[in-house]
Amino acid sequence: MSANLGVTVAVLGGGGHAKVVIATLQAAGLAVAAIFDDDVAKHGSVLLGVEVRGTLAEFVRSSYRHAVIAVGNNAARMRLAEAVQNQLPDVEWITVIHPQTCVHQSVRLGAGTVVFAGAVVQPDTVIGAHAVINTAATVDHDCLIGDFVHIAPGTHLAGGVRIDRGAFIGIGASIIPGCTVGEWATVGAGAAVVKDIPAKATAVGVPARWGCGEG
């Protein structure tokens, strides 16, 4: 994170999730210059002292080249990342860790990933690009978390868990060691995952089940 010190960051997205992203950037000592959002009703409003200045197209035309996407929805975050990257190949996605976390030095974080306050990420975990490790989530050793994943507040991943691209793990869910959650799957709030979840499934309950008696 120290490599980011001194840069000026633009935040893409002006909703409630953006407040936590901005708070994380500010706590990490980064200067947040502006917010950009396509909802014109938000233009001119201020979040944590930062103004929503214009649309995403205006961001692309601006002089800002360091940014973080502050959109909680995984598919929307992916679409936005791809759109901006296509129009602005030299954009640098900021990876930021709140200072009130415990992230082991062996952990690898992808571009644009944000780790919020109270999270714990244990040794040799690998986290992809534009992922969200939300407030007080815990990720144990040797986990593999794909691009555009969202690990919601209070979620607990045991050792060796794999979360594939675009999956969403709901608030307070728990996953036992060695389980895999497939691409773009959803694990509901409070679910207990005790076996692999297939791609695009929605799994809920204790133990977690999905679809027509499966699970």
MARVO-168510 format. One line per 3 residues: number of its first residue (from 1); their letters; for each residue x, z, y of C-alpha. Coordinates in pm, 1 decimal, padded with zeros to 6 digits. Layout:
# residues N
NUM = A = X,Z,Y | ... .
//
This chain:
# residues 215
1 = MSA = 00000.0,00000.0,00000.0 | 00289.2,00062.8,00237.4 | 00349.1,-00311.9,00253.2 .
4 = NLG = 00017.7,-00342.0,00437.1 | 00108.0,-00102.0,00716.8 | 00118.5,-00269.7,01054.9 .
7 = VTV = -00121.0,-00551.3,00965.0 | -00457.4,-00603.8,01131.1 | -00744.4,-00636.3,00886.9 .
10 = AVL = -01079.8,-00813.0,00912.6 | -01366.6,-00684.6,00698.6 | -01605.4,-00940.7,00549.2 .
13 = GGG = -01951.2,-00787.5,00509.3 | -02135.9,-00548.2,00735.9 | -02364.7,-00342.5,00510.5 .
16 = GHA = -02343.3,00011.1,00378.1 | -02063.4,-00075.2,00135.4 | -01859.1,-00190.9,00433.9 .
19 = KVV = -01867.9,00159.5,00580.1 | -01684.3,00296.6,00275.9 | -01435.5,00008.5,00277.4 .
22 = IAT = -01364.1,00064.6,00647.7 | -01329.1,00440.7,00594.1 | -01080.0,00369.2,00314.3 .
25 = LQA = -00878.6,00127.6,00527.9 | -00872.0,00372.9,00818.2 | -00772.8,00664.0,00594.4 .
28 = AGL = -00488.1,00449.9,00459.7 | -00361.0,00398.9,00815.2 | -00460.5,00033.3,00851.1 .
31 = AVA = -00598.5,-00116.1,01171.4 | -00946.3,-00264.8,01122.0 | -00994.8,-00526.0,01393.0 .
34 = AIF = -01339.3,-00671.4,01330.1 | -01627.9,-00716.6,01089.0 | -01780.1,-01055.0,01006.0 .
37 = DDD = -02124.0,-01100.2,00848.9 | -02368.5,-01393.1,00831.8 | -02662.8,-01166.8,00921.1 .
40 = VAK = -02690.9,-01236.6,01293.1 | -02907.5,-00925.1,01338.7 | -02592.5,-00721.5,01275.2 .
43 = HGS = -02381.6,-00898.6,01536.0 | -02277.3,-00663.7,01812.1 | -02343.8,-00353.5,01603.7 .
46 = VLL = -02063.3,-00106.7,01534.1 | -01960.6,00054.8,01204.4 | -01715.3,00345.4,01227.1 .
49 = GVE = -01590.3,00216.4,01561.3 | -01552.7,-00146.7,01447.5 | -01772.5,-00423.6,01588.6 .
52 = VRG = -01952.4,-00688.9,01386.3 | -01826.2,-00989.9,01580.3 | -01967.8,-01297.6,01413.8 .
55 = TLA = -02030.0,-01504.4,01105.2 | -01798.1,-01571.2,00816.3 | -01741.5,-01921.9,00952.9 .
58 = EFV = -01618.5,-01759.6,01272.6 | -01377.1,-01550.5,01066.7 | -01234.7,-01867.3,00913.5 .
61 = RSS = -01182.3,-02011.8,01263.4 | -01030.1,-01688.2,01394.8 | -00664.9,-01587.4,01405.3 .
64 = YRH = -00712.7,-01313.7,01144.3 | -00533.8,-01379.1,00817.2 | -00555.8,-01038.8,00647.6 .
67 = AVI = -00897.7,-00947.2,00509.3 | -01091.2,-00746.6,00254.4 | -01437.3,-00826.9,00121.7 .
70 = AVG = -01682.8,-00539.7,00169.7 | -01970.2,-00657.5,-00049.6 | -02076.4,-00442.5,-00343.5 .
73 = NNA = -02253.4,-00714.8,-00543.6 | -02002.2,-00873.0,-00780.6 | -02140.5,-01228.3,-00783.4 .
76 = ARM = -02173.7,-01232.9,-00404.3 | -01819.4,-01100.0,-00366.5 | -01688.5,-01375.2,-00594.3 .
79 = RLA = -01874.8,-01650.0,-00407.2 | -01745.6,-01521.8,-00075.9 | -01386.5,-01496.2,-00200.2 .
82 = EAV = -01395.3,-01851.9,-00333.1 | -01557.1,-01992.7,-00018.2 | -01306.5,-01827.7,00214.6 .
85 = QNQ = -01009.5,-01917.8,-00004.8 | -01117.6,-02283.4,-00012.1 | -01141.8,-02300.2,00367.3 .
88 = LPD = -00851.9,-02069.5,00447.3 | -00582.6,-02102.2,00177.8 | -00340.2,-01878.5,00364.5 .
91 = VEW = -00576.2,-01578.9,00378.3 | -00409.3,-01262.6,00248.8 | -00645.1,-01029.9,00065.0 .
94 = ITV = -00560.3,-00667.6,00132.5 | -00544.2,-00423.8,-00158.7 | -00605.9,-00068.0,-00042.3 .
97 = IHP = -00603.6,00277.2,-00201.6 | -00759.8,00577.6,-00029.5 | -00493.7,00849.0,00015.3 .
100 = QTC = -00722.6,01102.8,-00154.4 | -00692.5,00939.5,-00497.1 | -00466.2,00975.3,-00798.2 .
103 = VHQ = -00338.4,00631.5,-00893.8 | -00033.7,00632.3,-01120.5 | 00262.9,00425.9,-01005.1 .
106 = SVR = 00245.2,00212.3,-01320.9 | -00106.1,00087.7,-01238.0 | -00131.6,-00278.4,-01134.5 .
109 = LGA = -00394.8,-00376.1,-00878.6 | -00505.6,-00728.9,-00795.6 | -00546.0,-00878.1,-00449.8 .
112 = GTV = -00845.0,-00752.7,-00253.9 | -00914.9,-00456.3,-00479.4 | -01024.7,-00129.4,-00319.1 .
115 = VFA = -00993.1,00220.1,-00469.1 | -01218.9,00472.4,-00294.9 | -01172.9,00844.9,-00230.5 .
118 = GAV = -01158.6,01079.0,-00528.1 | -01088.3,00810.3,-00788.2 | -00834.7,00867.1,-01065.6 .
121 = VQP = -00657.6,00575.1,-01232.3 | -00422.1,00667.5,-01512.9 | -00096.9,00505.6,-01639.6 .
124 = DTV = -00063.2,00142.8,-01744.8 | -00411.3,00039.2,-01637.8 | -00440.7,-00315.7,-01504.8 .
127 = IGA = -00710.8,-00399.4,-01250.2 | -00783.9,-00755.9,-01140.5 | -00861.3,-00909.8,-00803.6 .
130 = HAV = -01148.9,-00806.1,-00575.3 | -01248.6,-00516.3,-00797.8 | -01412.1,-00196.9,-00671.2 .
133 = INT = -01314.4,00142.6,-00809.4 | -01575.2,00351.0,-00634.5 | -01591.1,00713.0,-00523.4 .
136 = AAT = -01475.2,00969.7,-00781.4 | -01463.8,00720.2,-01069.4 | -01207.0,00790.7,-01339.2 .
139 = VDH = -01019.2,00521.7,-01530.5 | -00795.7,00651.0,-01805.9 | -00474.0,00509.6,-01954.2 .
142 = DCL = -00431.3,00148.2,-02064.4 | -00763.9,00018.6,-01936.5 | -00800.7,-00348.8,-01851.8 .
145 = IGD = -01044.4,-00426.5,-01569.9 | -01113.6,-00786.5,-01476.6 | -01164.0,-00967.1,-01147.4 .
148 = FVH = -01480.2,-00888.1,-00946.5 | -01567.2,-00580.0,-01152.0 | -01744.9,-00286.9,-00985.0 .
151 = IAP = -01691.7,00060.6,-01128.6 | -01961.1,00267.2,-00954.8 | -01927.9,00626.5,-00825.4 .
154 = GTH = -01876.7,00895.9,-01086.1 | -01818.2,00655.1,-01374.1 | -01578.1,00761.6,-01651.5 .
157 = LAG = -01376.3,00512.7,-01856.9 | -01177.2,00657.9,-02146.4 | -00842.0,00519.4,-02258.6 .
160 = GVR = -00807.8,00158.6,-02367.4 | -01143.0,00043.3,-02228.2 | -01176.6,-00322.3,-02131.8 .
163 = IDR = -01417.9,-00434.4,-01861.3 | -01434.7,-00812.4,-01837.0 | -01477.5,-01027.5,-01526.6 .
166 = GAF = -01776.9,-00956.6,-01305.9 | -01917.8,-00665.3,-01506.7 | -02094.4,-00379.9,-01328.2 .
169 = IGI = -02066.9,-00022.1,-01455.3 | -02345.5,00188.5,-01302.8 | -02316.6,00526.0,-01138.5 .
172 = GAS = -02229.6,00808.7,-01374.0 | -02188.7,00591.0,-01683.6 | -01934.9,00685.7,-01951.1 .
175 = IIP = -01746.6,00459.4,-02193.2 | -01563.8,00589.3,-02501.2 | -01208.4,00481.6,-02593.6 .
178 = GCT = -01143.3,00122.0,-02690.8 | -01482.5,-00025.8,-02600.0 | -01520.4,-00364.1,-02431.9 .
181 = VGE = -01787.4,-00457.2,-02178.1 | -01825.6,-00835.0,-02164.1 | -01823.1,-01068.0,-01863.6 .
184 = WAT = -02103.3,-01018.3,-01611.6 | -02262.9,-00746.0,-01821.0 | -02438.5,-00452.3,-01656.9 .
187 = VGA = -02417.2,-00092.0,-01775.5 | -02695.8,00118.6,-01630.1 | -02661.1,00445.3,-01444.3 .
190 = GAA = -02584.3,00738.6,-01670.2 | -02543.6,00525.3,-01981.6 | -02310.3,00629.2,-02262.2 .
193 = VVK = -02132.1,00327.4,-02407.9 | -02017.5,00392.8,-02765.2 | -01974.4,00033.1,-02885.3 .
196 = DIP = -01888.8,-00304.7,-02734.9 | -02138.7,-00459.4,-02491.0 | -02171.8,-00839.8,-02505.9 .
199 = AKA = -02131.7,-01069.6,-02206.4 | -02427.0,-01082.9,-01964.3 | -02614.3,-00804.3,-02143.7 .
202 = TAV = -02780.4,-00514.0,-01963.1 | -02716.3,-00189.4,-02148.1 | -02895.5,00137.2,-02069.6 .
205 = GVP = -02948.6,00476.9,-02223.4 | -02766.5,00734.5,-02436.0 | -02628.1,00578.9,-02645.0 .
208 = ARW = -02639.5,00253.9,-02450.0 | -02858.3,-00020.7,-02599.4 | -02941.8,-00372.4,-02487.1 .
211 = GCG = -03188.1,-00652.9,-02565.3 | -03449.4,-00670.8,-02851.4 | -03325.0,-00373.8,-03053.5 .
214 = EG = -02960.4,-00478.0,-03034.4 | -02686.8,-00220.8,-02980.0 .
//
